[in-house]
Amino acid sequence: MDSLGPASHTYYSQRLRLHYVDWGNHGAPPLILLHGGQDHCRNWDWVARELRHDWHVIAPDLRGHGDSAWSRDGYYSFDAYLCDLHQLIDQKNLAPATVVAHSMGGNIALRYTAVYPENVRKLVLVEGMPMSPTFIRGHYNRSYKEKMLDWIQSRQSLSSRCPRRYESIEEALSRMQEKNRHLSDEQARHLTIHGISQNEDGTYSWKFDNYCRQMSPMDIGEEALRELIEEVECPTLIFWGNESEFESPVKNGRFEHFKDAQIIHYDNAGHWLHHDQTERFLEDLRAFI
């Protein structure tokens, strides 16, 4: 990769100090890169380096992730993530922006685009969609009592869960490679170095807050999500890996609710397809945006 990296900046949202990187070229059209859950903004470096010459590329760390502050009460909801994204776009005068988002970041970006259609020029979702209809029926279509009992029990469990400590960067790197078998050695090392911090005792832990693993018990239901997708006005491109553990929106029916969307499925690619097939991804992305 090009040795010249991005500049780090911060902004405030809901009393939290949040981090983002800016790849320069401020006179160019804005392009926002959103990472997924338990990840960080430097996940996008390979994409950002290629697009920085034509776009003003911004990549934020979501609250509880990377170098952004953790939520003070350990509660992470899509409502809060959406507000954080709006604060960034509003404070930095980035609208209308093209938004490229991976995994949970795609869920956030889709909601933002539906709520603020005038602020998004084009939307790209990289394995980033709301939860499947099957998941929602099993998770949210339950009584208030059932949802709260499960949520509180989960929080109690998380409160006793300490961040895993690795004796060395190499040990953390091995974990990264174990979980993401398509990554090259260079990719895995880069993602690990930017994804860990050193503890006082010299060990290393992942930067994300363990509480961000937990979903809000009160998210919107299936009908509201369908209406949300139908509110997306801008051209939308969806990428999906054929080796992904997540069901394609074509199979579960979500894709048909978009007004103006296309989808590309990649063979030999999983959930991180923008790493698994970076060159092809960049070619398809450039053609769309």
Long-range contacts (C-beta under 8 A, 24 or more apart in sequence): 1-45, 1-46, 1-49, 1-190, 2-49, 5-45, 6-45, 6-48, 6-57, 6-59, 8-67, 11-87, 11-88, 11-91, 11-92, 12-87, 13-63, 13-83, 13-84, 13-87, 13-88, 14-80, 14-83, 14-84, 14-87, 15-72, 16-63, 16-68, 16-69, 16-71, 16-72, 16-84, 17-68, 17-69, 18-60, 18-61, 18-63, 18-68, 18-69, 18-84, 18-88, 19-60, 19-61, 19-66, 19-67, 19-68, 20-58, 20-59, 20-60, 20-61, 20-88, 21-48, 21-58, 21-59, 21-60, 22-56, 22-57, 22-58, 23-48, 23-49, 23-51, 23-52, 23-56, 23-57, 23-58, 23-59, 24-52, 24-56, 24-57, 25-52, 25-53, 25-54, 25-55, 25-56, 25-57, 26-56, 27-56, 28-54, 28-55, 28-56, 29-55, 29-56, 29-97, 29-98, 29-121, 30-55, 30-56, 30-58, 30-94, 30-95, 30-97, 30-98, 31-55, 31-56, 31-57, 31-58, 31-97, 31-98, 31-99, 31-100, 31-289, 32-57, 32-58, 32-59, 32-60, 32-85, 32-88, 32-89, 32-94, 32-97, 32-98, 32-99, 32-100, 33-57, 33-58, 33-59, 33-100, 33-101, 34-59, 34-60, 34-62, 34-85, 34-99, 34-100, 34-101, 34-102, 34-105, 34-106, 34-108, 34-109, 34-128, 35-59, 35-61, 35-62, 35-65, 35-66, 35-102, 35-103, 35-105, 36-102, 36-103, 36-104, 36-105, 36-106, 36-128, 37-65, 37-103, 37-104, 37-208, 37-212, 37-213, 38-65, 38-206, 38-208, 38-212, 38-213, 39-65, 39-66, 39-102, 39-103, 39-195, 39-208, 40-65, 40-66, 40-67, 40-191, 40-194, 40-195, 40-207, 40-208, 41-66, 42-66, 42-190, 42-191, 42-194, 42-195, 43-102, 43-191, 44-100, 44-274, 45-190, 46-187, 46-274, 46-275, 46-278, 47-100, 47-274, 47-278, 47-281, 47-282, 47-285, 50-282, 51-282, 51-285, 51-286, 55-98, 56-94, 58-88, 58-92, 58-94, 60-84, 60-85, 60-88, 62-104, 62-105, 62-108, 62-212, 64-208, 64-209, 64-211, 64-212, 65-207, 65-208, 65-209, 65-212, 66-194, 66-195, 66-207, 66-208, 67-207, 70-209, 70-211, 71-209, 71-211, 71-212, 74-155, 74-158, 74-209, 74-211, 75-211, 75-216, 76-209, 76-211, 76-212, 76-214, 76-216, 77-216, 77-218, 77-219, 78-107, 78-108, 78-111, 78-216, 78-219, 79-216, 81-108, 82-108, 82-111, 82-112, 82-115, 85-109, 85-112, 86-112, 86-116, 86-119, 89-116, 89-119, 95-119, 95-120, 96-120, 96-121, 97-121, 98-122, 98-123, 98-124, 98-289, 99-123, 99-124, 100-124, 100-126, 100-285, 100-289, 101-125, 101-126, 101-128, 102-126, 102-127, 102-128, 102-272, 102-274, 103-127, 103-128, 103-271, 104-128, 107-131, 110-228, 110-229, 110-232, 111-228, 113-232, 113-233, 113-234, 114-228, 114-229, 114-231, 114-232, 115-231, 117-231, 117-232, 117-233, 117-234, 120-234, 121-234, 122-234, 122-235, 122-236, 122-237, 122-288, 122-289, 123-232, 123-234, 123-235, 123-236, 123-237, 124-236, 124-237, 124-238, 124-239, 124-285, 124-288, 124-289, 125-236, 125-237, 125-238, 125-239, 126-239, 126-273, 126-274, 126-281, 127-239, 127-240, 127-241, 127-244, 127-246, 127-271, 127-273, 129-238, 129-246, 129-249, 129-254, 130-225, 130-228, 130-229, 130-254, 132-246, 132-247, 132-252, 132-254, 133-222, 133-252, 133-253, 133-254, 134-252, 136-221, 136-222, 136-225, 137-222, 139-215, 140-219, 140-220, 140-221, 140-222, 141-221, 141-222, 147-217, 147-218, 148-217, 150-217, 151-214, 151-217, 154-214, 155-211, 155-214, 158-210, 158-211, 158-213, 158-214, 161-210, 163-205, 163-206, 163-210, 164-205, 164-206, 165-199, 165-201, 165-203, 165-204, 165-205, 166-196, 166-203, 166-204, 166-205, 167-203, 167-204, 168-204, 169-193, 169-196, 169-204, 171-204, 172-196, 172-204, 172-206, 180-270, 180-272, 180-275, 181-270, 182-268, 182-269, 182-270, 182-272, 182-275, 182-276, 183-272, 183-275, 187-275, 226-254, 226-257, 229-254, 229-257, 229-258, 230-257, 230-258, 230-259, 232-258, 232-259, 232-261, 233-259, 233-260, 234-260, 235-260, 235-261, 235-288, 236-260, 236-261, 236-262, 237-261, 237-262, 237-263, 237-264, 237-284, 237-285, 237-288, 238-262, 238-263, 238-264, 239-263, 239-264, 239-266, 239-273, 239-274, 239-281, 239-284, 240-264, 240-265, 240-266, 240-273, 241-265, 241-266, 241-269, 241-270, 241-271, 241-272, 241-273, 241-276, 242-266, 242-267, 242-268, 242-269, 243-267, 243-268, 243-269, 243-270, 244-269, 244-270, 244-271, 244-273, 245-270, 245-271, 246-271, 262-288
